[in-house]
Amino acid sequence: MFYGTAGPAPDSEHWEQLVLDVASSKLDRDDTTRRLRKLVKKH
C-alpha cells in the first residue's frame, strides 16, 4: 500500500496490483509501460 501525507493514496490498490503483476511476470515491458503511464497521468 502506498501512503501520501493524508493516508493511503486514492488509487493505491492499482499501484499495488501493478507491482504484484510485474513481480510475478504477468506483464511484459509494453504492458507495464502502458499501465504505468495511466497511473502516472492520474496524479
PyMOL commands that set and color helices and strands:
alter all, ss='L'
color gray80, all
select helices_A, chain A and resi 12-23+29-42
alter helices_A, ss='H'
color red, helices_A
select strands_A, chain A and resi 3-4+7-8
alter strands_A, ss='S'
color yellow, strands_A
deselect
rebuild
show_as cartoon
